[in-house]
Protein backbone atom coordinates (compact mmCIF):
# COMPACT_ATOMS: atom_id res chain seq x y z
CA UNK A 1 0.00 0.00 0.00
CA UNK A 2 2.82 2.35 0.92
CA UNK A 3 4.49 1.66 -2.43
CA UNK A 4 1.27 2.53 -4.28
CA UNK A 5 0.95 5.80 -2.38
CA UNK A 6 4.58 6.67 -3.14
CA UNK A 7 4.04 5.93 -6.84
CA UNK A 8 0.95 8.17 -6.92
CA UNK A 9 2.83 10.99 -5.19
CA UNK A 10 5.73 10.63 -7.63
CA UNK A 11 3.33 10.80 -10.61
CA UNK A 12 1.73 13.98 -9.25
CA UNK A 13 5.12 15.62 -8.87
CA UNK A 14 6.12 14.65 -12.43
CA UNK A 15 2.86 15.99 -13.88
CA UNK A 16 3.22 19.29 -12.02
CA UNK A 17 6.71 19.70 -13.46
CA UNK A 18 5.71 19.07 -17.06
CA UNK A 19 5.70 22.15 -19.36
CA UNK A 20 2.23 23.31 -20.35
CA UNK A 21 0.98 25.67 -22.99
CA UNK A 22 -0.44 28.86 -21.48
CA UNK A 23 -2.61 29.34 -24.53
CA UNK A 24 -4.04 25.82 -24.20
CA UNK A 25 -5.34 26.49 -20.67
CA UNK A 26 -5.94 30.26 -21.17
CA UNK A 27 -3.42 31.13 -18.45
CA UNK A 28 -1.23 34.13 -19.32
CA UNK A 29 1.57 35.85 -17.53
CA UNK A 30 1.65 39.65 -17.80
CA UNK A 31 4.50 39.37 -20.29
CA UNK A 32 2.79 36.79 -22.51
CA UNK A 33 -0.43 38.80 -22.40
CA UNK A 34 1.38 41.93 -23.61
CA UNK A 35 2.95 39.91 -26.43
CA UNK A 36 -0.47 38.56 -27.44
CA UNK A 37 -1.94 42.05 -27.50
CA UNK A 38 0.89 43.29 -29.68
CA UNK A 39 0.25 40.45 -32.12
CA UNK A 40 -3.55 40.62 -32.21
CA UNK A 41 -4.32 44.20 -31.20
CA UNK A 42 -5.41 46.90 -33.68
CA UNK A 43 -2.64 48.54 -35.65
CA UNK A 44 -1.76 52.19 -35.17
CA UNK A 45 -2.34 54.51 -38.12
CA UNK A 46 -0.02 57.51 -38.31
CA UNK A 47 -0.96 60.38 -40.62
CA UNK A 48 1.35 63.27 -41.40
CA UNK A 49 -1.12 65.97 -42.34
CA UNK A 50 -4.88 65.97 -41.71
CA UNK A 51 -7.32 63.20 -40.74
CA UNK A 52 -10.96 63.99 -41.56
CA UNK A 53 -13.85 61.61 -40.90
CA UNK A 54 -17.02 62.58 -42.74
CA UNK A 55 -20.00 61.49 -40.64
CA UNK A 56 -23.22 61.66 -42.67
CA UNK A 57 -26.81 61.30 -41.50
CA UNK A 58 -28.85 58.91 -43.69
CA UNK A 59 -32.13 59.15 -41.81
CA UNK A 60 -35.28 59.51 -43.90
CA UNK A 61 -35.46 63.31 -43.76
CA UNK A 62 -32.04 63.66 -45.44
CA UNK A 63 -33.36 62.61 -48.87
CA UNK A 64 -33.47 66.20 -50.15
CA UNK A 65 -29.89 67.04 -49.16
CA UNK A 66 -27.92 63.92 -50.01
CA UNK A 67 -27.86 64.48 -53.81
CA UNK A 68 -26.64 68.01 -53.12
CA UNK A 69 -23.98 66.65 -50.76
CA UNK A 70 -22.77 64.14 -53.35
CA UNK A 71 -22.46 66.85 -56.00
CA UNK A 72 -20.72 69.30 -53.68
CA UNK A 73 -18.24 66.73 -52.41
CA UNK A 74 -17.57 65.66 -55.98
CA UNK A 75 -16.10 69.11 -56.57
CA UNK A 76 -14.41 69.52 -53.18
CA UNK A 77 -12.72 66.18 -52.48
CA UNK A 78 -10.34 66.29 -55.48
CA UNK A 79 -9.17 69.69 -54.21
CA UNK A 80 -8.48 68.92 -50.55
CA UNK A 81 -4.84 69.38 -49.48
CA UNK A 82 -2.66 66.47 -50.58
CA UNK A 83 -1.82 65.48 -47.01
CA UNK A 84 -5.48 65.20 -45.99
CA UNK A 85 -6.69 61.63 -45.43
CA UNK A 86 -10.49 61.41 -45.56
CA UNK A 87 -12.84 58.65 -44.42
CA UNK A 88 -16.61 58.16 -44.42
CA UNK A 89 -19.01 56.77 -41.82
CA UNK A 90 -22.79 56.81 -42.21
CA UNK A 91 -25.52 56.46 -39.59
CA UNK A 92 -29.30 56.07 -39.68
CA UNK A 93 -29.25 54.02 -42.88
CA UNK A 94 -31.54 51.10 -43.66
CA UNK A 95 -29.62 47.88 -44.24
CA UNK A 96 -29.53 44.17 -43.62
CA UNK A 97 -26.75 42.13 -42.07
CA UNK A 98 -26.63 38.37 -42.43
CA UNK A 99 -30.16 38.41 -43.80
CA UNK A 100 -31.66 40.36 -40.88
CA UNK A 101 -32.60 44.02 -40.63
CA UNK A 102 -30.13 46.05 -38.57
CA UNK A 103 -31.74 47.71 -35.55
CA UNK A 104 -32.50 51.33 -36.49
CA UNK A 105 -30.81 52.80 -33.39
CA UNK A 106 -27.66 50.74 -34.02
CA UNK A 107 -27.39 51.59 -37.71
CA UNK A 108 -23.91 52.98 -38.20
CA UNK A 109 -21.27 51.75 -40.62
CA UNK A 110 -17.73 52.65 -41.60
CA UNK A 111 -17.77 52.90 -45.40
CA UNK A 112 -14.10 53.69 -45.91
CA UNK A 113 -11.30 54.45 -43.49
CA UNK A 114 -8.72 57.22 -43.83
CA UNK A 115 -7.07 57.37 -47.24
CA UNK A 116 -5.63 60.02 -49.49
CA UNK A 117 -7.34 60.64 -52.85
CA UNK A 118 -10.36 58.81 -51.47
CA UNK A 119 -13.08 60.55 -53.45
CA UNK A 120 -14.15 57.50 -55.47
CA UNK A 121 -14.85 55.33 -52.40
CA UNK A 122 -16.67 58.17 -50.66
CA UNK A 123 -18.77 58.98 -53.71
CA UNK A 124 -19.68 55.31 -54.11
CA UNK A 125 -20.66 55.08 -50.45
CA UNK A 126 -22.86 58.16 -50.63
CA UNK A 127 -24.55 56.78 -53.75
CA UNK A 128 -25.19 53.20 -52.64
CA UNK A 129 -26.27 53.74 -49.02
CA UNK A 130 -30.02 53.48 -48.43
CA UNK A 131 -32.06 56.01 -46.48
CA UNK A 132 -33.36 54.79 -43.14
CA UNK A 133 -35.71 56.27 -40.58
CA UNK A 134 -34.32 57.19 -37.16
CA UNK A 135 -31.26 59.30 -36.27
CA UNK A 136 -28.87 57.45 -33.90
CA UNK A 137 -26.54 60.45 -33.70
CA UNK A 138 -24.85 59.62 -30.39
CA UNK A 139 -24.28 56.03 -31.48
CA UNK A 140 -22.69 57.24 -34.74
CA UNK A 141 -20.42 59.60 -32.79
CA UNK A 142 -19.47 56.83 -30.37
CA UNK A 143 -18.48 54.51 -33.20
CA UNK A 144 -16.45 57.26 -34.86
CA UNK A 145 -14.62 58.42 -31.74
CA UNK A 146 -14.12 55.10 -29.95
CA UNK A 147 -13.50 52.91 -33.00
CA UNK A 148 -12.47 54.87 -36.11
CA UNK A 149 -10.28 57.46 -34.36
CA UNK A 150 -9.03 55.34 -31.47
CA UNK A 151 -5.76 54.17 -33.03
CA UNK A 152 -5.09 57.11 -35.34
CA UNK A 153 -2.25 59.54 -34.64
CA UNK A 154 -1.96 62.76 -36.62
CA UNK A 155 1.16 64.90 -36.83
CA UNK A 156 2.27 68.00 -38.68
CA UNK A 157 5.62 68.46 -40.43
CA UNK A 158 7.26 69.20 -37.07
CA UNK A 159 5.96 65.91 -35.59
CA UNK A 160 3.60 67.88 -33.34
CA UNK A 161 0.37 66.02 -32.59
CA UNK A 162 -2.75 67.44 -34.20
CA UNK A 163 -6.44 66.94 -33.58
CA UNK A 164 -8.50 64.56 -35.70
CA UNK A 165 -11.53 66.18 -37.33
CA UNK A 166 -15.09 64.93 -37.64
CA UNK A 167 -17.35 66.70 -40.14
CA UNK A 168 -20.91 65.91 -39.06
CA UNK A 169 -23.62 66.44 -41.69
CA UNK A 170 -27.18 66.19 -40.37
CA UNK A 171 -30.57 67.86 -40.58
CA UNK A 172 -31.79 66.96 -37.12
CA UNK A 173 -30.99 65.85 -33.63
CA UNK A 174 -30.82 62.58 -31.77
CA UNK A 175 -34.07 60.57 -31.63
CA UNK A 176 -32.78 57.28 -30.25
CA UNK A 177 -32.62 58.44 -26.64
CA UNK A 178 -29.08 59.81 -26.55
CA UNK A 179 -27.91 63.27 -25.47
CA UNK A 180 -25.23 64.58 -27.88
CA UNK A 181 -24.19 67.51 -25.64
CA UNK A 182 -23.84 65.37 -22.52
CA UNK A 183 -21.99 62.72 -24.49
CA UNK A 184 -19.41 65.11 -25.94
CA UNK A 185 -18.78 66.70 -22.54
CA UNK A 186 -18.02 63.25 -21.15
CA UNK A 187 -15.69 62.51 -24.07
CA UNK A 188 -13.74 65.74 -23.64
CA UNK A 189 -13.05 64.88 -20.01
CA UNK A 190 -10.99 61.89 -21.10
CA UNK A 191 -9.48 62.96 -24.41
CA UNK A 192 -8.61 66.17 -26.24
CA UNK A 193 -7.55 64.81 -29.62
CA UNK A 194 -10.70 65.49 -31.66
CA UNK A 195 -12.68 68.43 -32.97
CA UNK A 196 -16.08 68.42 -34.63
CA UNK A 197 -17.35 70.67 -37.40
CA UNK A 198 -21.14 70.54 -37.60
CA UNK A 199 -22.98 71.23 -40.86
CA UNK A 200 -26.52 71.61 -39.56
CA UNK A 201 -29.19 71.58 -42.26
CA UNK A 202 -32.10 73.62 -40.93
CA UNK A 203 -32.63 76.35 -38.35
CA UNK A 204 -31.79 74.39 -35.20
CA UNK A 205 -28.69 75.22 -33.17
CA UNK A 206 -28.97 72.34 -30.70
CA UNK A 207 -25.83 70.66 -32.02
CA UNK A 208 -23.66 73.76 -31.69
CA UNK A 209 -22.48 72.23 -28.39
CA UNK A 210 -20.49 69.62 -30.33
CA UNK A 211 -18.44 72.29 -32.08
CA UNK A 212 -18.10 74.50 -29.01
CA UNK A 213 -16.89 71.69 -26.75
CA UNK A 214 -14.24 70.48 -29.21
CA UNK A 215 -13.04 73.72 -30.79
CA UNK A 216 -14.73 73.04 -34.12
CA UNK A 217 -17.01 75.20 -36.28
CA UNK A 218 -20.80 75.23 -36.39
CA UNK A 219 -22.44 75.91 -39.76
CA UNK A 220 -26.18 76.53 -39.82
CA UNK A 221 -27.48 75.93 -43.35
CA UNK A 222 -31.04 77.24 -43.44
CA UNK A 223 -31.99 75.96 -46.87
CA UNK A 224 -29.30 77.86 -48.76
CA UNK A 225 -27.24 75.93 -51.32
CA UNK A 226 -24.54 78.59 -51.19
CA UNK A 227 -24.22 78.25 -47.40
CA UNK A 228 -24.12 74.49 -47.84
CA UNK A 229 -21.22 74.72 -50.30
CA UNK A 230 -19.40 77.31 -48.18
CA UNK A 231 -19.71 75.10 -45.09
CA UNK A 232 -18.05 72.18 -46.90
CA UNK A 233 -15.31 74.40 -48.35
CA UNK A 234 -14.51 75.77 -44.91
CA UNK A 235 -14.49 72.40 -43.15
CA UNK A 236 -12.36 70.72 -45.83
CA UNK A 237 -9.99 73.70 -45.97
CA UNK A 238 -10.31 74.38 -49.69
CA UNK A 239 -10.45 77.91 -51.18
CA UNK A 240 -13.73 79.78 -50.95
CA UNK A 241 -15.64 79.56 -54.22
CA UNK A 242 -14.17 76.19 -55.22
CA UNK A 243 -17.60 74.69 -55.93
CA UNK A 244 -19.02 77.67 -57.83
CA UNK A 245 -15.92 77.92 -60.04
CA UNK A 246 -16.10 74.19 -60.74
CA UNK A 247 -19.76 74.43 -61.71
CA UNK A 248 -19.05 77.40 -63.99
CA UNK A 249 -16.22 75.50 -65.64
CA UNK A 250 -18.43 72.47 -66.24
CA UNK A 251 -21.14 74.71 -67.65
CA UNK A 252 -18.67 76.41 -70.00
CA UNK A 253 -17.27 73.08 -71.15
CA UNK A 254 -20.78 71.76 -71.81
CA UNK A 255 -21.73 74.85 -73.81
CA UNK A 256 -18.56 75.00 -75.91
CA UNK A 257 -18.07 71.27 -76.29
CA UNK A 258 -14.35 71.96 -76.06
CA UNK A 259 -11.99 69.67 -74.22
CA UNK A 260 -9.06 72.00 -74.75
CA UNK A 261 -9.96 74.20 -71.79
CA UNK A 262 -7.78 74.27 -68.73
CA UNK A 263 -9.14 73.12 -65.39
CA UNK A 264 -10.88 75.88 -63.43
CA UNK A 265 -8.11 76.19 -60.85
CA UNK A 266 -5.15 74.59 -62.56
CA UNK A 267 -1.99 76.52 -61.86
CA UNK A 268 -0.20 77.68 -64.99
CA UNK A 269 3.59 77.86 -64.65
CA UNK A 270 5.14 80.18 -67.19
CA UNK A 271 8.56 79.15 -68.54
CA UNK A 272 11.55 81.30 -67.77
CA UNK A 273 14.30 82.06 -70.24
CA UNK A 274 16.22 78.84 -70.91
CA UNK A 275 20.00 79.02 -70.62
CA UNK A 276 22.20 77.17 -73.06
CA UNK A 277 25.20 74.99 -72.41
CA UNK A 278 28.57 75.39 -74.12
CA UNK A 279 27.36 73.11 -76.92
CA UNK A 280 24.40 75.47 -77.41
CA UNK A 281 21.90 72.80 -76.32
CA UNK A 282 19.19 73.99 -73.92
CA UNK A 283 19.28 72.77 -70.35
CA UNK A 284 16.49 70.44 -69.16
CA UNK A 285 13.49 72.39 -67.92
CA UNK A 286 11.16 71.44 -65.09
CA UNK A 287 8.48 73.89 -66.15
CA UNK A 288 5.06 72.70 -67.15
CA UNK A 289 3.48 73.86 -70.39
CA UNK A 290 -0.29 73.91 -70.63
CA UNK A 291 -2.22 74.58 -73.81
CA UNK A 292 -5.57 76.20 -73.24
CA UNK A 293 -8.10 78.50 -74.78
CA UNK A 294 -8.90 81.78 -73.00
Secondary structure, 3 states (H helix, E strand, C coil): CHHHHHHHHHHHHHHHHCCCCHHHHCCCCHHHHHHHHHHHCCCCEEEECEEEEEEEECCHHHHHHHHHHHHHHHHHHHHCCCCEEEEEEEECCCCEECCEECCHHHCEEEEEEEECCCHHHHHHHHHHCCCCCCCCHHHHHHHHHHHHCCCEEEECCCCCECCEEEEEEECCCCCCCCCHHHHHHHHHHHCCCEEEEEEEECCCCCCHHHHHHHCCCEEEECCCHHHHHHHHHHHCCCCCCHHHHHHHHHHHHHHHCCCCCCCCCCCCCCCCCCCECCCCCECCCCCCCCCCCC
